[in-house]
Every structure is written in structure tokens, then in C-alpha cells.
Amino acid sequence: MIRMGVETIVEVGPKRVLSGLIRNMKKDMRLVFVGDAESLDNCGKLFCAA
């Protein structure tokens, strides 16, 4: 994904396992975690801000 130019990763689930692995590979990658209703709402605001 890094070679493909991906700049943001959205992880959905109960824990931040993938986010931790990705952060170890590329510290400046933008990581968004969605684990509950509040974080889902925040994610929507982040990507749908006009």
C-alpha cells in the first residue's frame, strides 16, 4: 500500500492491531481507528468535511 501511494488507513474493529503494525512500518501514515459509534461519527466528519 505504501508503494501505491496510500496516505490514510481506516481500521474498523474492536482493537488497533493493524494500526500498530502499520505505524511500525511507516510512522507518518495517517491512521484512523473506528471501534465504536463515537469514533465512527468522528471518522465520517473527518472524511466528509466540506
CORGI-V990614 format. One record per backbone hydrogen bond with DSSP energy under -0.5 kcal/mol. CO is the residue of the C=O (numbers start at 1). NH is the residue of the N-H. If there is no record, write none. Layout:
BEGIN
co->[CO	CO]
nh->[NH	NH]
END
This chain:
BEGIN
co->[1	2	7	9	9	10	11	16	17	18	19	20	21	22	22	26	29	30	32	33	34	36	37	38	39	40	41	42	43	44	45]
nh->[6	5	30	11	32	12	34	20	21	22	23	24	25	25	26	29	31	9	11	35	13	40	41	42	43	44	45	46	47	48	49]
END
